Amino acid sequence: MRLARRAIKVKGRHVLPERTRLAVGRTVAALRRGREALVKIDGQLGDLLVCVRTPGTTIDRSVPDRLASAKAEAESAFAGLNDGLFA
């Protein structure tokens, strides 16, 4: 009969080095920001499409500015994603 093997506890050791753990955290945050920006763009484009398809409605003058702002947020998030991966 074989004896059971005991797990050896190692304190203070992580599977990934600290630099990699930090990069993963930054990457996850950048992905989250990018997803939120893309969802915002999708919603704004959906609202714009409804306005275009509905006869007699006028398009709000702030739509281009809101889309440009959401696009800038998405670009910033994805630039952060590149920084997180290659930092």
DODOTOR-884424 format. One line per 3 residues: number of its first residue (from 1); their letters; for each residue x negated, y negated, z negated of N, C-alpha, C, O. Coordinates in steps of 0.2 Angstrom, whole numbers, plus 5000, padded with zeros to 4 digits. Example, Ala and Ser with C-alpha at 12.3 -4.5 7.8 and 13.67 -1.06 7.14 Angstrom:
BEGIN
1	AS	4934 5028 4961 4938 5022 4961 4934 5016 4961 4929 5017 4958 | 4936 5011 4965 4932 5005 4964 4936 5000 4961 4933 4994 4960
This chain:
BEGIN
1	MRL	4996 5006 5000 5000 5000 5000 4996 4994 5000 4991 4993 4996 | 4997 4989 5004 4993 4983 5005 4996 4978 5000 5001 4977 4998 | 4991 4974 4998 4992 4969 4993 4995 4963 4997 4993 4961 5003
4	ARR	4999 4959 4994 5002 4953 4997 4997 4948 4998 4993 4947 4993 | 4997 4944 5003 4992 4939 5004 4995 4932 5001 5000 4931 5002 | 4991 4929 4997 4993 4923 4994 4991 4917 4999 4985 4917 5002
7	AIK	4995 4912 4999 4994 4906 5003 4989 4902 4999 4990 4901 4993 | 4984 4899 5002 4979 4895 4999 4982 4887 5000 4982 4885 5005 | 4983 4884 4994 4985 4877 4995 4979 4873 4996 4974 4873 4992
10	VKG	4980 4868 5000 4975 4863 5002 4978 4856 5000 4983 4854 5004 | 4975 4853 4996 4978 4846 4994 4974 4841 4998 4968 4841 4999 | 4978 4836 5000 4975 4830 5003 4973 4831 5010 4969 4827 5013
13	RHV	4975 4837 5013 4973 4838 5020 4979 4837 5025 4984 4840 5023 | 4979 4834 5030 4984 4834 5035 4982 4838 5041 4977 4839 5043 | 4988 4840 5045 4987 4843 5051 4983 4839 5056 4979 4841 5060
16	LPE	4986 4832 5056 4983 4828 5061 4979 4823 5058 4980 4821 5052 | 4973 4820 5061 4969 4815 5058 4973 4809 5057 4978 4808 5061 | 4971 4804 5053 4975 4798 5051 4976 4794 5058 4981 4791 5059
19	RTR	4971 4793 5062 4971 4789 5068 4977 4791 5072 4981 4788 5075 | 4977 4798 5073 4982 4801 5077 4989 4800 5074 4994 4799 5078 | 4990 4801 5068 4996 4800 5064 4999 4793 5065 5005 4792 5066
22	LAV	4994 4788 5065 4996 4781 5066 4998 4780 5073 5003 4776 5074 | 4995 4783 5078 4996 4782 5085 5003 4785 5086 5007 4782 5090 | 5005 4791 5083 5011 4794 5084 5017 4789 5081 5022 4789 5084
25	GRT	5016 4786 5076 5021 4782 5073 5022 4776 5077 5028 4774 5078 | 5016 4773 5080 5017 4767 5085 5021 4769 5091 5025 4765 5093 | 5019 4775 5093 5023 4778 5099 5030 4779 5098 5034 4777 5102
28	VAA	5032 4782 5093 5039 4783 5091 5043 4776 5090 5048 4775 5093 | 5039 4771 5087 5043 4765 5087 5043 4761 5093 5049 4758 5095 | 5038 4762 5098 5039 4759 5104 5044 4762 5108 5048 4759 5112
31	LRR	5045 4769 5108 5050 4773 5111 5057 4770 5109 5062 4770 5113 | 5058 4769 5103 5064 4767 5100 5066 4760 5102 5072 4759 5104 | 5061 4756 5102 5063 4749 5105 5064 4749 5112 5069 4745 5114
34	GRE	5061 4753 5116 5062 4754 5123 5069 4756 5124 5073 4754 5129 | 5071 4762 5121 5078 4764 5121 5083 4759 5120 5088 4759 5123 | 5082 4756 5114 5087 4751 5112 5088 4745 5118 5093 4743 5119
37	ALV	5082 4743 5121 5082 4738 5126 5086 4741 5132 5089 4737 5135 | 5084 4747 5134 5088 4750 5140 5095 4751 5139 5099 4750 5143 | 5097 4752 5133 5104 4753 5131 5107 4746 5132 5113 4746 5134
40	KID	5104 4741 5130 5107 4734 5130 5107 4732 5137 5113 4729 5139 | 5102 4734 5141 5103 4732 5149 5109 4736 5152 5112 4733 5156 | 5109 4742 5150 5115 4746 5153 5122 4744 5151 5126 4743 5155
43	GQL	5122 4741 5145 5129 4739 5143 5130 4732 5146 5136 4731 5149 | 5125 4728 5147 5126 4722 5151 5128 4723 5158 5132 4719 5161 | 5124 4727 5161 5126 4729 5168 5133 4732 5169 5136 4730 5174
46	GDL	5135 4736 5164 5142 4739 5164 5147 4733 5164 5152 4733 5167 | 5146 4728 5159 5150 4723 5159 5151 4719 5165 5156 4716 5167 | 5145 4718 5168 5144 4714 5174 5148 4717 5180 5152 4714 5184
49	LVC	5147 4724 5180 5151 4728 5185 5159 4727 5184 5162 4727 5189 | 5161 4727 5178 5168 4727 5177 5170 4720 5179 5176 4719 5182 | 5167 4715 5178 5168 4708 5180 5169 4708 5188 5173 4704 5191
52	VRT	5164 4711 5191 5164 4710 5198 5170 4714 5201 5172 4712 5206 | 5171 4720 5198 5177 4724 5201 5184 4721 5200 5189 4723 5203 | 5184 4717 5195 5191 4714 5193 5192 4708 5197 5188 4703 5196
55	PGT	5198 4708 5201 5199 4702 5204 5201 4696 5200 5205 4697 5195 | 5199 4690 5202 5201 4684 5198 5197 4683 5192 5198 4678 5188 | 5192 4687 5190 5188 4685 5184 5181 4681 5187 5179 4682 5192
58	TID	5179 4677 5182 5173 4674 5184 5167 4677 5179 5168 4679 5174 | 5161 4676 5182 5155 4679 5178 5152 4674 5174 5151 4668 5176 | 5151 4675 5168 5148 4671 5163 5141 4668 5165 5137 4672 5168
61	RSV	5140 4662 5165 5134 4659 5167 5128 4662 5163 5122 4661 5165 | 5129 4664 5157 5123 4666 5153 5121 4674 5155 5116 4676 5152 | 5124 4677 5159 5123 4684 5161 5115 4685 5163 5112 4689 5161
64	PDR	5113 4680 5168 5106 4681 5171 5101 4680 5165 5096 4684 5165 | 5102 4675 5161 5098 4674 5155 5098 4680 5150 5092 4682 5148 | 5103 4683 5149 5104 4689 5144 5100 4695 5147 5097 4699 5144
67	LAS	5101 4696 5154 5098 4702 5157 5090 4701 5157 5086 4705 5156 | 5088 4694 5159 5081 4693 5159 5078 4694 5152 5072 4697 5151 | 5082 4692 5147 5079 4693 5140 5079 4701 5138 5074 4703 5135
70	AKA	5084 4705 5140 5084 4712 5139 5078 4715 5143 5075 4720 5140 | 5077 4713 5149 5071 4716 5153 5065 4714 5150 5060 4718 5150 | 5064 4708 5147 5058 4706 5144 5057 4711 5138 5051 4713 5136
73	EAE	5062 4712 5134 5061 4716 5128 5059 4723 5130 5055 4727 5127 | 5062 4726 5135 5060 4733 5138 5053 4733 5140 5050 4738 5138 | 5051 4728 5144 5044 4728 5146 5039 4727 5140 5034 4731 5140
76	SAF	5041 4723 5135 5037 4723 5129 5036 4730 5125 5031 4732 5123 | 5042 4733 5125 5042 4739 5121 5038 4745 5125 5034 4748 5122 | 5039 4745 5132 5035 4750 5135 5027 4748 5136 5023 4752 5136
79	AGL	5026 4741 5135 5019 4740 5135 5016 4742 5128 5010 4744 5127 | 5020 4741 5123 5018 4744 5116 5017 4752 5116 5013 4754 5112 | 5021 4755 5120 5021 4762 5121 5014 4764 5124 5011 4769 5121
82	NDG	5012 4760 5129 5005 4762 5132 5000 4760 5127 4995 4764 5126 | 5000 4755 5123 4995 4753 5117 4995 4759 5112 4990 4760 5110 | 5001 4761 5110 5001 4767 5105 4998 4773 5108 4995 4777 5104
85	LFA	4999 4775 5114 4996 4781 5117 4988 4780 5117 4985 4785 5116 | 4986 4775 5119 4979 4774 5121 4975 4770 5116 4969 4768 5117 | 4978 4769 5110 4974 4765 5105 4969 4769 5101 4965 4767 5097
